[in-house]
Amino acid sequence: MSGREQAERLWSNIVELGGRRLAALGLIGLVVFLAVGLGAYYLSRPAQETLYTGLSREDVARIGGVLRDAGIRFDVSPDGAAVLVPYGSTAAARMLLAEKGLPQSAKSGYELFNDLGSLGMTSFMQEVTRVRALEGEIARTIQGMKGVRAARVHIVLPERGSFRRDQQPPSASVVVRTEPADDVSGAQAIRHLVASAIPGMKPDRVTVIGADGTLLLSGDDAGSAPTGKMASLEKTVGREVQDNIRRTLTPYLGVGNLEVSVAARLNTDRTNINETIFNPDQQVARSVRAVRESENSQNRAAQRPTSAQQNLPDQRARSDGNDASSNETSKREDLTNYEISSKTIQTVSDGYAVRQLSVAVLVNRSRLAALAGPDGPKAGIDAQVAEIEQLVASAAGFSKERGDSVKVAAVGFVNDGQALEPVPPLSLSEVMLRQSATLINAATILVVAGLLIWFGLRPALRAILAVPEAERAALAALAPQAVPAAGVPGAEAAPALAPPDRAGAPPPGPPAMASLIDGMAETMGLSPQKRLEQMIDRDEEQVAAILKRWLVREEPA
């Protein structure tokens, strides 16, 4: 029988069931499906669900107290930042906490102004609320940065005075908890973020502190840099040198064949250098003064002779003597002012300088032996070590004048430098043990489905598909009788069907015919015509013999 014929036969059987039976079967199937689905849902749902995440310790303590008073069971996550409640209790717990104003950490920004009324507010209260809102908004922004788990900001805004000459600048302090705890790469960014968010604040007025009490950034005076900042800076420089060395040697030696250790000593003292340089070879005449003086003088004097004749009246004494002198003076003065070139250098250094580097490199000896070849002598390995030492010195920025030291040694690595052994896969018992809860839920669902089918669906189908008593009696009337078929060749011992007696009990027949009748009786709701057609399809000759036998019996009557 082809698939199409089977489909047509199945459809005809379904149609012949009738509307009442089809509706009952659909209703039972729907009930079983809903029962199995609801059972799977309730058995597979999680025991607890998250109420809030990212909470502070204070909020977790307050939420726990409120839930405990309300009789709601709760649990806290291992990191202490989330609260979990039983499945289905989330809405009620959130409504209860909302009435209590929890969690409070969610209202740390400008939402604070939503709960403030315009009446009864003083200027002091408004200023305090403004500072709290500003602190909360900045803390939210910092917590959104990579690696920051929690942050708290404290801002000091001084009061503005009308008659004050010197105004105090604003300041702030930030406490951050990072993951990992020694990550200080974002401290400088946090400082500039806070300084930019507050009017009039400078970055050097922001102090950043770690959750473990380490002072990350404080002021701009490098000379007073704390020990924690110096240690973190030295660690950062050492890590950079290690990365340079690894990038240089990994293509040559391979991964897992070398170990690098770098110790950096830095100098973060602030340096201020003032230098003035004079160059006497470069002269420029700024002014020139020339003075010229010339003086010429002559003197002449006539004198009478001293004699007695001078004292006589009317006597003229003759003077032949005459004194004459001359003086000539010449003066010359030249003055030239020169400008000597000078150079002034002022250097201010706020960074750091590497004081000393110590580098130690361990190389896997077996790797060097493999590179040298099977017959390579020890000198070949020594030459490779010397070459590696030169590469390390170049990658680390080695300086002999600074006192740096580089040491490269070839040693045997544990497990020959191979990676760790992979974790063995879980055994079947361990897998079953870890999935025990899931397996129990699945087994429970299967048991519930089986019970529903066995005690619900099976009796219902049996009741719906049961053959009515009248049809069963009609089918039983076709009981076989062992009579020879007259006129039918080869049917001497063919069984014949006798009409049922008045009591309705079918006469006994052979097992073959009994099975045939049982199969016919199992047919659901077939008309007599359909039943006759099925009997003819199964054994045409036997049915013909039975009909002939009936006709022969009915003729004498």
ZIWOZI-V195410 format. One record per pair of residues at least 24 apart in sequence whose C-alpha atoms are under 10 Angstrom apart, sorted by the first residue. I is the first residue (numbers start at 1). GAP is how many residues later the second one is. D is the distance in Angstrom with one decimal. If there is no record, write none. Layout:
i;gap;d
I;GAP;D
I;GAP;D
This chain:
i;gap;d
13;510;8.8
13;511;7.6
13;512;8.7
13;513;8.6
14;510;9.4
16;508;7.8
16;509;6.6
16;510;7.2
16;511;9.3
17;447;9.2
17;448;8.2
17;507;7.0
17;508;6.5
17;509;8.9
18;507;8.6
20;444;9.1
21;440;9.2
21;442;9.9
21;443;6.2
21;444;7.9
22;442;9.2
24;436;8.6
24;437;8.9
24;440;7.7
25;432;8.9
25;435;8.3
25;436;7.3
25;439;8.1
25;440;9.9
28;425;9.9
28;428;8.4
28;429;6.7
28;432;7.8
28;433;8.8
29;424;9.7
29;428;7.9
31;421;9.5
31;425;9.8
31;426;9.4
32;417;7.7
32;420;6.8
32;421;7.5
32;424;8.4
32;425;7.6
33;416;8.9
33;419;9.9
35;410;10.0
35;413;8.6
35;414;7.9
35;417;8.2
36;409;7.1
36;410;8.6
36;411;10.0
36;412;7.2
36;413;5.8
36;414;9.6
36;416;8.4
37;408;9.0
37;412;9.4
38;407;9.7
39;402;9.6
39;405;8.7
39;406;6.4
39;407;9.7
39;409;7.6
39;410;8.7
40;401;7.9
40;402;7.9
40;404;8.6
40;405;5.8
40;406;9.1
40;408;9.3
40;409;9.6
41;404;9.5
42;399;9.6
42;403;9.8
43;395;9.4
43;397;9.3
43;398;5.9
43;399;8.3
43;401;8.0
43;402;7.5
44;393;9.4
44;394;7.8
44;396;9.9
44;397;6.4
44;398;8.2
44;401;9.2
45;42;7.9
45;396;9.8
46;40;8.5
46;41;6.7
46;42;10.0
47;37;9.8
47;38;8.6
47;39;6.0
47;40;5.7
47;41;9.4
48;25;9.8
48;26;8.5
48;27;8.6
48;35;9.9
48;36;6.1
48;37;5.4
48;38;4.3
48;39;4.8
48;40;8.4
48;41;9.0
48;42;9.3
49;25;9.7
49;26;9.8
49;34;8.7
49;35;5.5
49;36;5.8
49;37;6.3
49;38;5.6
49;39;8.2
49;40;8.7
49;41;7.5
50;24;9.7
50;25;9.3
50;26;9.4
50;27;9.2
50;32;7.0
50;33;6.1
50;34;4.4
50;35;6.5
50;36;8.8
50;37;8.9
50;40;7.8
51;24;9.8
51;25;9.9
51;31;7.3
51;32;5.5
51;33;5.3
51;34;6.4
51;35;9.4
51;36;10.0
51;38;9.0
51;39;6.0
51;40;8.8
51;42;7.8
51;43;7.4
52;29;8.3
52;30;5.6
52;31;5.6
52;32;7.5
52;33;9.7
52;38;9.5
52;42;8.9
52;51;8.5
53;24;9.1
53;27;9.2
53;28;5.8
53;29;4.2
53;30;6.7
53;31;9.0
54;25;9.7
54;26;8.8
54;27;5.0
54;28;6.1
54;29;9.3
54;51;9.3
54;52;9.7
54;95;8.7
54;96;8.8
55;25;7.9
55;26;4.8
55;27;6.2
55;28;8.3
55;48;7.7
55;49;9.2
55;50;7.1
55;51;8.7
55;95;9.5
56;24;8.0
56;25;6.3
56;26;8.9
56;47;9.0
56;48;9.2
56;49;7.1
56;94;8.4
57;24;7.2
57;25;9.7
58;45;9.1
58;46;8.9
58;47;8.8
59;24;9.9
59;43;7.2
59;44;5.6
59;45;6.6
59;46;7.0
59;47;9.7
60;42;9.5
60;43;8.1
62;35;9.5
62;38;9.6
62;40;7.7
62;41;8.0
62;42;9.3
63;30;9.5
63;31;10.0
63;33;9.8
63;34;7.1
63;37;9.2
63;38;10.0
63;39;6.9
63;40;7.1
63;41;9.8
66;27;9.2
66;30;8.2
66;31;7.3
66;34;8.2
66;36;9.3
67;26;7.3
67;27;10.0
67;29;8.3
67;30;8.2
70;26;8.5
105;31;8.7
106;30;9.3
106;34;9.7
107;26;8.8
107;29;8.1
107;30;9.9
108;24;7.2
108;25;6.1
108;26;8.7
108;27;7.8
108;28;4.6
108;29;7.1
108;30;9.8
108;31;8.7
108;32;8.6
109;24;4.2
109;25;6.5
109;26;7.2
109;27;4.4
109;28;4.9
109;29;8.4
109;30;8.8
109;31;8.2
110;24;7.4
110;25;9.6
110;26;7.8
110;27;7.2
111;25;9.6
111;26;9.8
112;24;9.6
127;30;9.5
128;29;10.0
131;24;7.0
131;25;8.4
131;26;8.1
134;63;8.6
134;64;8.6
135;37;9.6
135;39;9.7
135;59;9.5
135;62;10.0
137;60;9.7
138;36;9.8
138;52;9.6
138;55;8.3
138;56;7.0
138;59;7.7
138;60;9.7
139;35;8.6
139;36;9.5
139;37;9.3
139;55;9.4
141;49;9.5
141;52;9.0
141;53;9.8
142;32;9.6
142;34;8.5
142;44;9.6
142;47;9.5
142;48;6.9
142;51;8.4
142;52;9.1
143;33;8.5
143;34;9.2
143;35;9.4
145;33;9.8
145;41;8.3
145;44;9.8
145;45;9.2
146;32;8.8
146;33;8.9
146;40;8.5
147;30;8.6
147;31;5.4
147;32;5.1
147;33;7.2
147;34;9.1
147;36;7.7
147;37;9.6
147;38;9.5
147;39;8.5
148;28;6.8
148;29;6.0
148;30;4.4
148;31;6.3
148;32;8.9
148;33;9.4
148;35;9.1
148;38;8.7
149;27;7.6
149;28;5.5
149;29;5.4
149;30;6.6
149;31;9.5
149;32;9.8
150;25;8.3
150;26;5.8
150;27;5.2
150;28;7.2
150;29;9.6
150;61;9.0
151;24;5.6
151;25;4.4
151;26;6.3
151;27;8.8
151;59;9.4
151;60;8.9
152;24;6.6
152;25;9.2
152;59;10.0
153;41;8.8
153;55;9.4
154;52;9.8
154;53;9.9
155;39;9.3
155;43;8.9
155;51;9.2
157;41;9.1
157;42;9.7
157;43;9.8
157;44;9.4
169;30;9.8
169;31;7.0
169;32;6.6
169;33;8.4
169;36;8.2
170;25;9.4
170;28;8.2
170;29;8.4
170;30;6.9
170;31;5.5
170;32;8.2
170;35;7.3
170;36;9.1
171;24;8.6
171;27;9.1
171;29;9.4
171;30;6.6
171;31;8.1
171;32;9.0
171;33;8.8
171;34;5.0
171;35;5.9
171;36;8.3
172;26;9.3
172;29;8.6
172;30;9.8
172;31;9.5
172;32;9.8
172;33;6.6
172;34;4.9
172;35;6.5
172;36;8.7
173;32;8.4
173;33;5.6
173;34;4.7
173;35;5.9
173;36;7.6
173;44;9.9
173;45;9.3
174;32;7.6
174;33;6.2
174;34;4.9
174;35;6.1
174;36;8.4
174;37;9.8
174;43;9.9
175;32;8.6
175;33;6.1
175;34;4.9
175;35;5.7
175;36;6.2
175;37;9.4
175;38;8.7
175;39;9.8
175;40;9.5
175;41;9.7
176;32;7.6
176;33;6.5
176;34;5.3
176;35;5.6
176;36;9.2
176;37;9.9
176;40;9.9
177;32;9.0
177;33;6.1
177;34;4.9
177;35;8.1
178;32;7.8
178;33;7.9
181;29;8.1
181;30;8.1
181;31;8.1
182;28;8.6
182;29;10.0
182;30;9.4
182;32;9.4
182;50;8.3
183;27;9.4
183;49;9.0
184;24;9.8
184;25;9.8
184;26;8.4
184;32;7.0
184;33;9.4
184;45;9.3
184;48;7.7
184;49;9.5
184;52;9.7
185;31;9.8
185;47;9.6
185;51;9.3
186;30;9.9
187;29;6.7
187;30;6.9
188;28;8.9
188;29;7.5
190;27;9.9
191;26;8.1
191;27;9.5
220;130;8.4
221;47;9.7
221;48;8.9
221;49;7.6
221;129;8.0
222;45;9.7
222;46;6.0
222;47;6.0
222;48;5.8
222;49;9.6
222;127;9.5
222;128;6.4
222;129;7.7
222;130;8.7
223;44;9.5
223;45;6.7
223;46;4.8
223;47;5.6
223;48;9.1
223;127;8.8
224;44;9.2
224;45;8.3
224;46;9.3
225;43;7.8
225;44;8.6
230;35;9.4
230;36;7.9
230;37;8.9
230;38;7.9
230;122;9.9
231;33;9.7
231;34;9.4
231;35;9.3
233;31;9.4
233;32;9.7
233;33;8.3
233;35;9.6
233;119;9.3
234;28;9.9
234;29;7.9
234;30;5.7
234;31;6.5
234;32;6.5
234;33;9.6
234;120;9.2
235;27;9.1
235;28;8.1
235;29;7.5
235;30;9.6
236;28;9.2
237;25;9.0
237;26;8.9
237;27;6.8
237;28;9.2
237;29;8.9
237;117;9.0
237;120;10.0
238;24;5.4
238;25;6.0
238;26;5.6
238;27;9.0
238;119;8.6
238;120;9.5
238;121;9.3
238;158;9.5
239;24;9.3
239;25;9.4
240;156;9.1
241;116;9.5
241;118;9.0
241;151;9.6
241;154;7.5
241;155;5.6
241;156;8.5
242;117;8.7
242;119;9.8
242;150;9.7
242;153;9.1
242;154;7.9
243;152;9.4
243;153;9.5
244;148;8.8
244;150;9.7
244;151;5.9
244;152;6.9
244;153;9.9
245;114;9.7
245;116;9.2
245;146;8.1
245;147;6.0
245;148;8.8
245;149;8.9
245;150;5.6
245;151;6.7
246;115;10.0
246;146;9.1
246;149;9.2
247;148;9.0
248;140;9.6
248;143;7.4
248;144;7.8
248;146;9.6
248;147;7.1
249;114;9.9
249;139;7.8
249;142;7.8
249;143;8.1
249;146;9.5
252;115;10.0
252;119;9.6
252;136;9.3
253;110;8.2
253;111;8.5
253;114;7.0
253;115;7.9
253;118;8.8
253;135;9.7
254;113;8.7
255;162;8.8
255;163;9.1
255;164;9.3
256;107;9.3
256;108;8.5
256;157;9.4
256;160;9.2
256;161;5.6
256;162;6.6
256;163;7.2
257;105;8.3
257;106;5.9
257;107;5.1
257;108;8.6
257;109;8.9
257;110;7.0
257;111;9.4
257;155;9.7
257;156;7.9
257;159;8.4
257;160;5.6
257;161;8.2
258;103;6.9
258;104;5.5
258;105;4.6
258;106;6.2
258;107;9.7
258;109;9.6
258;151;9.9
258;152;9.2
258;153;9.8
258;155;9.0
258;159;8.3
259;101;8.3
259;102;5.7
259;103;5.2
259;104;6.8
259;105;8.9
260;99;7.4
260;100;6.0
260;101;4.7
260;102;6.6
260;103;9.0
260;132;9.8
260;148;9.4
261;97;8.2
261;98;5.9
261;99;5.3
261;100;6.5
261;101;8.8
262;95;7.1
262;96;5.7
262;97;4.6
262;98;6.5
262;99;8.8
262;134;9.1
262;144;9.4
263;93;8.3
263;94;5.9
263;95;5.1
263;96;6.6
263;97;8.8
264;90;7.2
264;91;7.7
264;92;6.1
264;93;4.8
264;94;6.5
264;95;8.7
264;140;9.5
265;88;8.8
265;89;6.1
265;90;5.3
265;91;5.1
265;92;6.4
265;93;8.6
266;86;6.5
266;87;5.7
266;88;4.5
266;89;5.0
266;90;7.0
266;91;8.9
267;84;8.7
267;85;5.4
267;86;5.1
267;87;6.2
267;88;5.9
267;89;9.3
268;81;9.2
268;82;7.5
268;83;6.3
268;84;4.4
268;85;6.5
268;86;8.8
268;87;9.6
269;80;8.4
269;81;7.5
269;82;8.0
269;83;7.1
269;84;8.6
270;78;7.3
270;79;5.7
270;80;5.2
270;81;7.4
270;82;8.2
271;76;7.4
271;77;5.5
271;78;4.9
271;79;6.9
271;80;8.9
271;81;9.7
272;74;7.1
272;75;5.5
272;76;4.4
272;77;6.5
272;78;9.0
273;72;7.5
273;73;5.3
273;74;4.8
273;75;6.4
273;76;8.7
274;70;7.1
274;71;5.6
274;72;4.3
274;73;6.5
274;74;8.9
275;68;7.8
275;69;5.3
275;70;4.8
275;71;6.3
275;72;8.6
276;66;6.7
276;67;5.3
276;68;4.1
276;69;6.3
276;70;8.8
277;64;8.3
277;65;5.2
277;66;4.7
277;67;6.2
277;68;8.3
278;62;7.0
278;63;5.8
278;64;4.2
278;65;6.4
278;66;8.9
279;61;6.6
279;62;5.5
279;63;6.1
279;64;8.2
280;59;9.3
280;60;5.9
280;61;7.1
280;62;8.8
281;59;8.1
281;60;8.5
282;56;9.8
282;57;8.6
282;58;6.4
282;59;6.2
282;60;9.3
283;54;9.9
283;55;6.1
283;56;5.7
283;57;5.0
283;58;6.8
284;53;8.6
284;54;5.4
284;55;5.0
284;56;6.7
284;57;8.1
285;51;6.8
285;52;5.8
285;53;4.3
285;54;6.2
285;55;9.0
286;50;7.6
286;51;5.5
286;52;5.2
286;53;5.9
286;54;9.6
287;48;8.2
287;49;5.7
287;50;5.1
287;51;7.2
287;52;9.2
288;46;7.5
288;47;5.7
288;48;4.2
288;49;6.3
288;50;8.9
289;44;8.1
289;45;5.7
289;46;4.7
289;47;6.1
289;48;8.6
290;42;7.7
290;43;5.7
290;44;4.3
290;45;6.2
290;46;8.5
291;40;7.9
291;41;5.7
291;42;4.7
291;43;6.1
291;44;8.4
292;38;7.9
292;39;5.8
292;40;4.6
292;41;6.4
292;42;8.7
293;36;8.1
293;37;5.6
293;38;4.6
293;39;6.2
293;40;8.6
294;34;7.7
294;35;5.7
294;36;4.1
294;37;6.1
294;38;8.6
295;32;7.9
295;33;5.5
295;34;4.6
295;35;6.0
295;36;8.5
296;30;7.5
296;31;5.6
296;32;4.0
296;33;6.1
296;34;8.5
297;28;8.3
297;29;5.4
297;30;4.8
297;31;6.1
297;32;8.6
298;26;7.4
298;27;5.5
298;28;3.8
298;29;6.1
298;30;8.5
299;24;8.1
299;25;5.4
299;26;4.7
299;27;5.9
299;28;8.4
300;24;3.9
300;25;6.2
300;26;8.5
301;24;9.0
354;48;8.6
354;50;9.9
355;47;6.7
355;48;8.3
355;49;8.6
356;42;9.2
356;43;8.6
356;44;9.7
356;45;9.8
356;46;6.1
356;47;6.1
356;48;5.3
356;49;8.2
357;39;8.3
357;40;8.8
357;41;7.6
357;42;8.6
357;45;8.4
357;46;7.7
357;47;4.8
357;48;6.4
357;49;8.2
358;38;9.5
358;40;9.2
358;45;8.9
358;46;5.8
358;47;4.9
358;48;6.1
358;49;8.3
359;30;10.0
359;33;8.3
359;34;8.5
359;37;8.0
359;39;9.3
359;45;8.2
359;46;6.3
359;47;4.8
359;48;6.3
359;49;8.4
360;29;9.7
360;32;9.3
360;45;8.4
360;46;6.0
360;47;4.9
360;48;6.0
360;49;8.1
361;27;9.2
361;28;8.5
361;31;8.3
361;45;8.0
361;46;6.3
361;47;4.7
361;48;6.4
361;49;8.6
362;45;8.6
362;46;6.0
362;47;5.2
362;48;6.0
362;49;6.7
362;50;9.2
362;51;9.0
363;25;9.2
363;45;7.4
363;46;6.2
363;47;4.7
363;48;6.1
363;49;8.0
363;50;8.2
363;54;9.5
364;45;8.7
364;46;5.8
364;47;5.5
364;48;5.5
364;49;5.7
364;50;9.4
364;52;7.4
364;53;6.9
365;44;8.8
365;45;5.0
365;46;5.1
365;47;5.3
365;48;7.6
365;51;8.8
365;52;9.7
366;44;8.8
366;45;8.3
366;46;6.8
366;47;8.3
366;50;7.2
366;51;8.9
367;43;9.4
367;45;9.3
367;46;9.8
367;49;8.7
367;50;8.9
368;42;8.0
368;43;9.9
381;29;8.4
382;27;9.5
382;28;8.7
384;26;9.6
385;24;7.1
385;25;7.1
464;60;9.8
465;57;9.0
465;58;9.3
465;59;6.5
465;60;8.5
466;56;8.5
466;57;9.7
466;58;7.6
466;59;9.1
467;54;7.6
467;55;7.4
467;56;8.1
467;57;6.4
467;58;6.9
467;59;9.7
468;56;9.4
468;57;8.4
471;50;8.2
471;53;9.8
471;54;8.2
471;55;9.0
471;56;9.3
471;57;9.4
472;46;9.8
472;48;9.8
472;49;6.5
472;50;9.2
473;27;9.0
473;31;6.6
473;32;8.1
473;33;8.6
473;48;9.6
474;25;9.8
474;26;8.5
474;30;8.5
474;32;9.7
474;47;9.4
474;54;9.2
475;25;9.6
475;31;9.1
475;42;7.2
475;43;8.8
475;45;7.7
475;46;6.3
475;53;9.3
475;56;9.0
476;24;7.6
476;28;7.7
476;29;7.3
476;30;5.5
476;31;8.7
476;38;9.6
476;41;7.6
476;42;8.9
476;44;9.9
476;45;8.2
477;24;7.9
477;27;6.9
477;28;7.4
477;29;5.5
477;30;8.2
477;40;9.9
478;28;7.2
478;29;8.7
478;35;9.7
478;36;9.8
478;39;7.6
478;68;9.5
479;26;8.9
479;27;5.1
479;28;5.6
479;29;6.7
479;30;6.4
479;31;9.4
479;34;7.9
479;35;7.5
479;38;7.6
480;26;8.2
480;27;6.9
480;28;6.7
480;29;4.7
480;30;7.1
480;31;9.5
480;32;9.6
480;33;6.3
480;34;7.6
480;37;9.0
480;66;8.7
481;25;9.7
481;26;7.0
481;27;7.0
481;28;5.6
481;29;8.0
481;32;9.3
481;65;9.1
482;26;9.1
482;27;7.0
482;28;7.8
483;62;9.7
483;63;9.2
483;66;8.6
484;61;8.6
484;62;9.6
484;65;8.8
485;56;9.9
485;57;8.7
485;59;9.1
485;60;5.4
485;61;7.4
485;62;9.7
485;63;7.7
485;64;6.8
486;59;7.5
486;60;9.8
486;62;7.7
486;63;7.4
486;66;9.0
487;58;8.5
487;61;8.8
487;62;9.9
488;53;8.5
488;54;9.6
488;56;8.8
488;57;6.8
488;60;9.2
489;52;10.0
490;51;10.0
491;50;8.7
491;51;8.3
491;54;8.0
494;47;9.3
494;48;7.0
494;51;7.6
494;52;8.7
495;47;7.5
495;48;9.6
495;50;8.3
495;51;7.6
495;54;9.9
496;46;7.7
496;47;8.3
496;48;9.6
496;49;6.8
496;50;4.8
496;51;8.3
496;52;9.1
496;53;6.8
496;54;8.6
497;45;9.3
497;46;8.5
497;48;8.8
497;49;5.3
497;50;8.0
497;51;10.0
497;52;7.8
497;53;7.8
498;48;7.9
498;49;9.6
498;51;8.3
498;52;7.2
498;55;9.4
499;51;8.0
513;29;9.9
